[in-house]
C-alpha cells in the first residue's frame, strides 16, 4: 500500500505545527515575505521540507475547492447534480450573485494557494540549503500547485489578476489580465515543472512529470491547440494504442478509484485530512456522497440519469451510481469509512488515463481524423460494456465525445461545467434544463463585493449588478 505523504516522515520539526495545525491556518495570503513565518521556514532543510508538505496539505488534504466545490458544487452548476434541500437552490438553479459566499471562498482559497506556491518558489529558487535534486523536485511541485488554481480561476471567472510575487503592497491592487496571459503562465509553469520532475520515480500520490503531461494535455485541449493536446496525451497512452507510455492502463470500472488503480496518473491519499474521521482508505468525496442514512443529499439529476442509462449495456449506469428509495447518487467512490480490506482502499483521483484517450479523440476529431478519434472513444465505451460507435461526421463524433465525457467524468473536479463552457455549448444545454433559471452571463462567476472593495482595480463580470 502507498503511504500518506504525512506518514513518510517529512514533517520533521516543530515547524509542522506552524504549517499543519489546521486547513485554514496555512500561510495567509496577506502574510508579508519578511514575516517570522518565512524566516523560520526557509532557513533550514527541515523547514523547507515542512513547507513542501504544507503545499501538499493545502492543495490535497485541506482544500475544500478541490474535494468539495469542484466535484460537487460545480456539478450542480452544470446539469449533473441537485441537492436535497432548497437552501442550495442558488447553486443548482444558477441564481448565485456577488453576495453568494461560495464565490468569495473559491476566489480567496485559490489565491491563497497561489500565494503559498509563490512564497515557496521565491525562497527555494537558488537555495543551497538543500541538495540540487531535492530543490528542483520541490520547485516542480510548487510550479504545478501554482498552475492548478490559475487553471480553475480562468475557467471560473474569466480574466483574473496574475499574481507572481508575494509582496502584498504590489499585489493588493492588481488588475485582471486576459485569460491568454494566464494560460501562458500555466503552460510555462507546467513545462518547467515537467523538466524539474524528470526522472522522479515516486508513486502517483506525488506530483510527477507524468502528472504535468496529463495536465498540459488538458490545458492544450481547452485552448484548442489540437496537435499539442494530442502529443501530450500520447506521452501517457500505452504503446499498443499509439502512445509512448508504459505505466498506465484502463482498469475495470470497480477498480478505477482504488488506491491500487493502474489508471491513476495522479491521485491524493487523504490520510491526514484534519476533518471528521481518519480518511484512511476513503475520500472526502465518498464520505459526503455515500449516504449514512435514508436521505440522499447530492442527487443525480434526471438529465444525467437519462444519459447514464441510455444504453442498458453501459455499466457506468450501474457500477458508478446507486440509489436509496429511488433517489440516485454518484457511487464512484464507494467508501465513507475505512474498509475492512486494504485492497478496497480508495484515493481521490485528479488525473487518469481515460481522460487522455478522450483528449486525443477530441483533438483528432478537430483535426479531421474521425477514424482515429472513434478508436479512442470506443476504448472507453468498450471498457463500460458499450458497443463501438460507427459515426462518420466530425460534428457527430464531437457530440459523442461530449456525451462520453459526461458519462465518464460526472462529479469529478468540475469536468462537465468546464466542458460545456469551453465548447460554447453551455447556453444550448443548460437553457433546456427545466429546473435551471439559466442566463448566459452565469457562465462566469461573480467576483465578491468584498474583493471589489479591497481592490479598486478589479472589475465585475457582466450581468452582476446586485
N, C-alpha and C positions, 0 to 999 in steps of 0.2 A: 504493500500500500504506500502511496505517496504521503509524506508527512506535511503537515502545515508549515508554512514559512516561519511562523512564530515558534514552532516546536523544534526548529533546526538550530537553535542556539544563537541566532543572530542578534537577539536583544540581549546585549551583554553588559550593560552598565546601568547605573541609576538613571541615565538619560531616558531610558524607555518609559519611565513613569511620566516624564515630561511629554513624550510624544504619543503614548498609547493609553493614557488614562481613560479617555472616552472618545466616542466618534466625533463629538463636537468640540473637543479641546485641542485638536491638532493646530499647527501653526495658523494663526488667524491672518486673514487677508491684509489687515492693516498693521501687522507687526513690522516695524522697520528693520532693515537688514543689519543695523548696528545694535540690535537688541541683545539682551543677555542670552536669549534663546539661541541665536546664531553663534555667539561667542562660545557657548558651551558645546554646541553640537558639532561644529565643523573644524574643531581644533584638535581632534584625536581620531584615531582609527575606529575606536568603539563608537564615538559619536556619529561618524559618517555612516557606519553600518546601521546604527539605530535610526538615523534619518532615512536611510534606504528602506528599512522596514516600515517606517512611517508612510512612505509613498504607497507601498502595497496595502497597508491598513486603510489609508484614507480613500484609496481607489477601489479596493476589492472587498474589504471587510466592513467598512463603515460608511459607504456612500449610498444613501437612500436613492439618489438619482439612478444608480446602476442596478440596484437589486429590488427597487420598488417602482419608481416613477416610470422608467423606460419599459420594463416588461409588462407592467400592469396598467398604469395610467395612460401611457402613450397608446396602449391597445384600446383603451376606452376612447381616446381622442379619435382613433380611426373607427373601424366598424367591427372590431373583434370581440370586445368585452363590454358588459354593462355591470353595474353594481347593484346589490340587493336593496340598498337604501337610497331614497331620493335625495339625501343630503349630498350625494356625489353627482347629481344630475348635471352640474356645470361642467363636469369633465366629459361624461358620455354624450351629453347633448351639445357640447361645444359652445356653452354660454359663458365661458370664462372671460374675465375682464382684467384690467390692470390692477384691480383690487384683490384678485384671486391669489391667495397666499402661496400656492404651489409655484406660481410663475416666478415669484421673488425667490423662493427657495432653490429652484433649479438654477437660476442665474447665479445666485450667491455661492452655491456649493461647487458649481463648475469653475467659477473664477477662483474660489479658494484652492481647488486642486491645481489650477494653473499657477497660482502664486507659489504653492509649495514646490512644484516642479521647477519654476524659475529660480526659487531660492536655492534649491539643491544644485541645479546646473551652474549658477553663478559662483557658488562656493566650492564646488568639486572640480570644475574645469581647471586644469593646470596644477592641482594639488599634488604634493609629493608625500603626503601623509600616508596614503595607501599605494599599493603597487599599481603599475600602469594597467595591467589586465583587469584588475578589480575596478579601477577608476573608469575605464572605457565601458565596462559592462554596466556599472551603475548609471553612468551618463546615458547609455542607450535606453535603460529602463525609464529614466526620468523624461527623456525625449518622447517616448511612447506615451507616458502618462500625461504629458502636456498636449500631445496631438489629439488624444481621445476626447477630452472635454471641449476642445475647439471644434471638433467634428460635430459633436452634439449641439453645441451653441449655434453654429451656422445653419444647421438643419432644423433648428427650432425657432430661432429668432431672425434669421437672415443676416444682414450686415451687423457685425458686432465689434466692440473695441478689441484691438490687438495689443495685448499687454505682454511684453517680453522682458521686463525688468521688475525689480521688487521695491523700488523707491516709491513710496506712497505719494510723495509730492509730485512725481512725474506721471503716476497712473491715475490719480484721482479725477482728472479732467480729460481723459482720453476719449475722443470721438469714435463713432462707428466707422469701420472701413469696409470696402467691398468684399463680398464673400470670396472672390477670386484671390485676394491678397491673403486671406486666412487659409485658403486651400494651399497656396504656395508654401506657407509656413508648415502646414500639416505634412505635405509631401517632403519638404526639406527635413523636418524632424524625423519622419519615419525612415527616410533613406539613410540619414546619418545613424539612426538607431540600429538599422539592419547591419550597417558596417561595423559599428561598435560591438554588436552581439554576435557577429560571425564566429562560428565555432563553439558557441555556448551549448553545452550538452545537457543542461538541466531539463527536468520534466516540464510538461506543459502548464504547470501551475506557476511558472515563472515566465517573464517576458523573454521571448527568443527572437531570432531573426525570422523564423517562420511566422511568428505572430505579426511581425512587421509586414511581411509579404502579404499575408491574408488581409491585413488592414489596408495596405496600399491597393490591393485588388478592388476592395470595396470603394475606396476613395476615387480611384480612376473610373469605376463604373458610374458613380454618382456624377462625375464631371463629364461623362460622355466620351472619355478617352478609351475607345474600344480596344485598340491594339495593345495599349499598356495594361488595361484591365485583364485582357486575355493572357498576356505574358506573365503577369504576376500570379495569376491563378495557376498557371502551368508549373510554377516553381513548387507547388504543393500537390497537384494532382498526380496520381500514380503513373508510372512509366507505361503500364499496359493501356492506359487511356490517353496517351499522347503527352503526358506531363513529364517532369523530371523528378517528382517526389518519390520517396521510398518509405516514408514513415507512417502515413495515414491511410485509412481505408474506411469505407462506409460500414456502419455497424447495423445489426438488427435493430429495429425501432426501440425495443425494450432496453437496449444497451447504450443508446446514444448519449444519455446524460449521466451515465455511471462513471465513477472515478477511474475505472479501468478502460474507458472507451478509447478505441484507436481512431475514432473520428474527430476527437477534440484536438484542435490546434492550439487553443489557449482556453484555460478554464481556471476557476477560483475555488480553492478549498476554503470554505467559510469557517473552519475551526478557528476559534479565537475572536469571532464576532462578539462585540460587547453588548449583546441584546438578550432577549428571553431565550433560555436554553443553551446548550453546548455547541450545537451545529456540527457535531461530529458525524459525518456521513450523510448529512442532509443540508438543504439550502434554505435561505430565507424565502425564496420563491415557493418552494414546496411547503414550507411552514404556513405561508399565507394563502396559497391556492387550494391546498387539500383541506376540506372541511374537517373540523374537530367535532362538530355536532350535526344537527339536521339542516342548518342553514348554509347555503352556498353564497358566499359574498361576491366573488368575481365570477360572473356568469357569462358563458359563451353566448354571443349574440345569435339571433336567428339566421343572420346572413353568413356568419362563419360556420354555424352548424350545417347549413344547407351546402356550403362549399365542401366541408369535410365528409359529408355523407352523399354527395352527388354521385359517386361511384361506389356501389356496395362492396367492391373488392378492395377499396382503399383502407388499409389497416391503420392509417393515421386517424380515421374516424372511429376507431375502436380502441387502439392502444394508447392514443395520446389524449383522449378525453374520457370523462367518466360522469356519472350523474347521481344526484340524490333526489329521489322522488320526481324524476323527470326534468330536473334543472341541471344543465350540463356545465362543467368547469374544465379548465386545462389540467391534464394529467400527465404531462411530460415528466415533471419531477414528481415522483410518487412518494417520497419520504417527507413526513413532517416531524419526524423524530429519528434518533439513531436506530437503524435497522439491526436486527439480530445477526445478520450475516454480512461480513465485510465485503463480499462480492456484490452486495446491493448498495454500497455507499454511492452517493451522488455528489458531484461538484457543479457549480454554476458555470455554464458554458458561454464563452464570449465569441469564439470563432470556431467553426467546424467545417469539415471537408465538403459537406453537402452544399454549403454556400458557394464554394469555389467552382463546383460543377455548374451551378446556376448562373454564376457570374460569367463564366466562359460561354455558356449557352446564350445569354443575352448579348454579350459582346459579338459573338458570331452571327447572331440574327441581325444585328445592326450592320454588320459587315457584309450581309447578303449570303452568309454560309449557312443556309437553312438545314441542310443535311447534318452538318456538324453540330449545330445548335440542338437539333432533335436528339442526337445521340446522347448528349449530356443530360437533357431533360428526361429522357427515358431511363437513364441510370437511376434518377431519383424516383421516378414513377414505379419502376420495377422493384426497387427496394421496398416500396409501400404496397406492393402487390397489384399495381395497376398496369394494364397493358400498354404497349408502345403507342405513342401518338404518330399519326401519319399526315399531319397537316403540312401544307406546302407553301403558303404565303407568309411573308415576313410579318405582316400585321397580326395574322392569326397565331403565329408562333410567339410573338411578344405577349399577346394576351394569355396564351397558355402558360408562359413563364410567370406572368403576374399571378395567375391562379396557383401555380405550383409553389411560388414563394410564400403566398398566403398560407397554404396548407402545411408547408414545411416549417415556417418560422413564426407562426402565430404565438403571441405572448412571449416573444424573445426580443428584448432590447430595442423595441420600437421599430422593427423592420417594416411592418405594414404601413405605419404612418409615414415613414421616410420614403418608402417605395411609391406611395400614391402621390407624394409631393414631387419627387424628382422626375417622375414620368409625366407630370402635368395631368394626372388622371383624378386628382383629388376632388375637384368640383363635380365631375361626371359621376363618380362613385358615391360620394357622401351626400350629394343633393337628392339621391334616390332612396336614402335610408330613412324610413318612416319616423323613427324615434329621434332623429337628429334635428336640430334647429340650425342647419348649416348656412353659413355665409362665407363667401370666398376669402375674405380677409383673415378668417380664423386659421388659415394655413400657417400664418406666422403668429407666434405667441406675443402677447403684450409684454412690454417692459414695465416692471412695477413702478408705481408712482414714486416710491422712496428712492429708487435708483435715479430717476429723472431729477428729483430734487437735489440729490447729492452730487450729481454730475450735470452741470448746465449744458455741456456739450453733447449729451445724449439726446436723441430724438425718438419719439414714439413711433411704433409701426402704424401704418394707415388703418383707419377704422376704429381705433380705440380712443374715443374722445370722452370716456367716462371719467 
